Amino acid sequence: MQQATILIVGCGDVGSTLGQMLLNQGHKVFGLRRNINQLPQGIQGISADLTNLENLKAALAEIDDCHILVYTAAASSHDEEGYEAAYVAGVQNTLNALPSKPKHLFFTSSSGVYHQNDSDWVDETSPCEPKSFSGKIMLKGEQQVLSADLPSTVVRFSGIYGPDRGYLINRVRGGDIAPAEPLHFSNRIHRDDCAGVLNFLIAKVLNGEAIDPCYLASDSNPVTMHEITTWIAKETKSQITSETVSRRAGSKRCSNKRIIEAGYRFKYPSYVDGYSELIDLDQESGDK
Ligand SMILES: NC(=O)c1ccc[n+]([C@@H]2O[C@H](COP(=O)([O-])OP(=O)(O)OC[C@H]3O[C@@H](n4cnc5c(N)ncnc54)[C@H](OP(=O)(O)O)[C@@H]3O)[C@@H](O)[C@H]2O)c1
């Protein structure tokens, strides 16, 4: 495979993990974010603000041979302004600021673009009619990317978990689980698989293989919130003191058939694989 120049814009948790994978394969990796102090060694940091076109132009002036642009920025605030800035204007600003067009653009989106709430399966062909402002703006970002004048691919992640993303474990350790009723299916993907899926698709593009315009990236085991929280309670020996209905997203099951059929193998196909490791790590650090 050729050595490529890859720019990761919004190089945070997923972007940095991806960057390390790409570095290990001998690619040249740039990571753009406002605060570049935390970037892993080897990723060449570019400090710039996506909301400021002039700042971006100056920062990206030297990147004139970008093969792959991976856009993984996340909104800084959970409101319309923050979402528009991160998922719509930021992408446009990046494309306008780069001295030349990349050969392929990847945009990380979310399963939040689906409106379905009947616990049925959804995939890349399912209709998306989100009611929330976040889903609507994310979908607008996807459409902008897919209609841009360059080959592009949207990767929709479900709920990301992993090291330093211990929300669910902390909730259960605090004694709270989700009730069995109402039925609420949830979907998740480990941070390493988010990066793994992107790495896998980038390799295909660099090898000249065709890929689809959209992939839904979620592990192979959608489960109810009740099942996963009950399982974590058992594994962490937490005493259950409350049951809270949390319906941050509609109840649906995300199918990963397309990315599996493309050949990707999940490192953490089920929550059991990923959360077992996180709970073990927690226990190890607690023992120190
Ligand atoms: N969290 C989830 O469960 C979930 C689910 C589905 C999809 N996603 C999507 O998955 C992608 C990757 O997520 P992640 O967890 O890796 O996010 P993350 O760790 O928060 O990284 C995003 C990065 O974007 C940078 N950024 C934000 N605003 C910026 C700006 N104005 N200018 C320059 N950089 C900016 C931030 O760095 P600085 O603050 O240093 O600028 C941050 O490091 C995101 O697109 C996210 O929306 C997340």
The ligand as an SDF file (V2000), in Angstrom:
LIG
                    3D

 48 52  0  0  0  0  0  0  0  0999 V2000
  -20.0530   10.1830   21.6780 N   0  0  0  0  0  0  0  0  0  0  0  0
  -20.7260    9.2860   21.0070 C   0  0  0  0  0  0  0  0  0  0  0  0
  -21.2510    8.3190   21.5710 O   0  0  0  0  0  0  0  0  0  0  0  0
  -20.8670    9.4290   19.5150 C   0  0  0  0  0  0  0  0  0  0  0  0
  -21.8210    8.6650   18.8720 C   0  0  0  0  0  0  0  0  0  0  0  0
  -21.9160    8.7590   17.4970 C   0  0  0  0  0  0  0  0  0  0  0  0
  -21.0580    9.5890   16.8020 C   0  0  0  0  0  0  0  0  0  0  0  0
  -20.1360   10.3510   17.4530 N   0  0  0  0  0  0  0  0  0  0  0  0
  -19.2260   11.1890   16.6330 C   0  0  0  0  0  0  0  0  0  0  0  0
  -17.9760   10.5070   16.5480 O   0  0  0  0  0  0  0  0  0  0  0  0
  -16.9470   11.4510   16.2290 C   0  0  0  0  0  0  0  0  0  0  0  0
  -15.7210   11.2010   17.0820 C   0  0  0  0  0  0  0  0  0  0  0  0
  -16.0460   11.3710   18.4340 O   0  0  0  0  0  0  0  0  0  0  0  0
  -14.9250   11.4850   19.5630 P   0  0  0  0  0  0  0  0  0  0  0  0
  -15.4530   10.8020   20.7490 O   0  0  0  0  0  0  0  0  0  0  0  0
  -13.5900   11.1230   19.0390 O   0  0  0  0  0  0  0  0  0  0  0  0
  -14.9680   13.0530   19.8420 O   0  0  0  0  0  0  0  0  0  0  0  0
  -13.9500   13.9090   20.7190 P   0  0  0  0  0  0  0  0  0  0  0  0
  -13.0130   13.0430   21.4940 O   0  0  0  0  0  0  0  0  0  0  0  0
  -14.7560   14.9180   21.4660 O   0  0  0  0  0  0  0  0  0  0  0  0
  -13.0770   14.6260   19.5960 O   0  0  0  0  0  0  0  0  0  0  0  0
  -13.5720   15.6580   18.8130 C   0  0  0  0  0  0  0  0  0  0  0  0
  -12.5070   16.7110   18.6930 C   0  0  0  0  0  0  0  0  0  0  0  0
  -13.0200   17.8050   17.9330 O   0  0  0  0  0  0  0  0  0  0  0  0
  -12.2300   18.9390   18.2800 C   0  0  0  0  0  0  0  0  0  0  0  0
  -12.9940   20.1540   17.9970 N   0  0  0  0  0  0  0  0  0  0  0  0
  -14.2390   20.4880   18.4340 C   0  0  0  0  0  0  0  0  0  0  0  0
  -14.5670   21.7330   18.0200 N   0  0  0  0  0  0  0  0  0  0  0  0
  -13.4980   22.1820   17.3030 C   0  0  0  0  0  0  0  0  0  0  0  0
  -13.2140   23.4010   16.6420 C   0  0  0  0  0  0  0  0  0  0  0  0
  -14.0840   24.4320   16.6410 N   0  0  0  0  0  0  0  0  0  0  0  0
  -12.0320   23.5210   16.0030 N   0  0  0  0  0  0  0  0  0  0  0  0
  -11.1240   22.4970   15.9970 C   0  0  0  0  0  0  0  0  0  0  0  0
  -11.3400   21.3260   16.6130 N   0  0  0  0  0  0  0  0  0  0  0  0
  -12.5010   21.1690   17.2720 C   0  0  0  0  0  0  0  0  0  0  0  0
  -11.9600   18.7990   19.7850 C   0  0  0  0  0  0  0  0  0  0  0  0
  -10.6480   19.2160   20.1150 O   0  0  0  0  0  0  0  0  0  0  0  0
  -10.3200   20.6860   20.7410 P   0  0  0  0  0  0  0  0  0  0  0  0
  -11.3050   20.9050   21.8520 O   0  0  0  0  0  0  0  0  0  0  0  0
   -8.8920   20.6050   21.1750 O   0  0  0  0  0  0  0  0  0  0  0  0
  -10.5270   21.6310   19.6150 O   0  0  0  0  0  0  0  0  0  0  0  0
  -12.0680   17.2830   20.0160 C   0  0  0  0  0  0  0  0  0  0  0  0
  -10.8350   16.7230   20.3670 O   0  0  0  0  0  0  0  0  0  0  0  0
  -17.5840   12.8240   16.3930 C   0  0  0  0  0  0  0  0  0  0  0  0
  -17.9350   13.3010   15.1190 O   0  0  0  0  0  0  0  0  0  0  0  0
  -18.8370   12.5450   17.1870 C   0  0  0  0  0  0  0  0  0  0  0  0
  -19.8330   13.4820   16.9420 O   0  0  0  0  0  0  0  0  0  0  0  0
  -20.0150   10.2800   18.7890 C   0  0  0  0  0  0  0  0  0  0  0  0
  1  2  1  0
  2  3  2  0
  2  4  1  0
  4  5  1  0
  4 48  2  0
  5  6  2  0
  6  7  1  0
  7  8  2  0
  8  9  1  0
  8 48  1  0
  9 10  1  0
  9 46  1  0
 10 11  1  0
 11 12  1  0
 11 44  1  0
 12 13  1  0
 13 14  1  0
 14 15  2  0
 14 16  1  0
 14 17  1  0
 17 18  1  0
 18 19  2  0
 18 20  1  0
 18 21  1  0
 21 22  1  0
 22 23  1  0
 23 24  1  0
 23 42  1  0
 24 25  1  0
 25 26  1  0
 25 36  1  0
 26 27  1  0
 26 35  1  0
 27 28  2  0
 28 29  1  0
 29 30  1  0
 29 35  2  0
 30 31  1  0
 30 32  2  0
 32 33  1  0
 33 34  2  0
 34 35  1  0
 36 37  1  0
 36 42  1  0
 37 38  1  0
 38 39  2  0
 38 40  1  0
 38 41  1  0
 42 43  1  0
 44 45  1  0
 44 46  1  0
 46 47  1  0
M  CHG  2   8   1  16  -1
M  END
$$$$
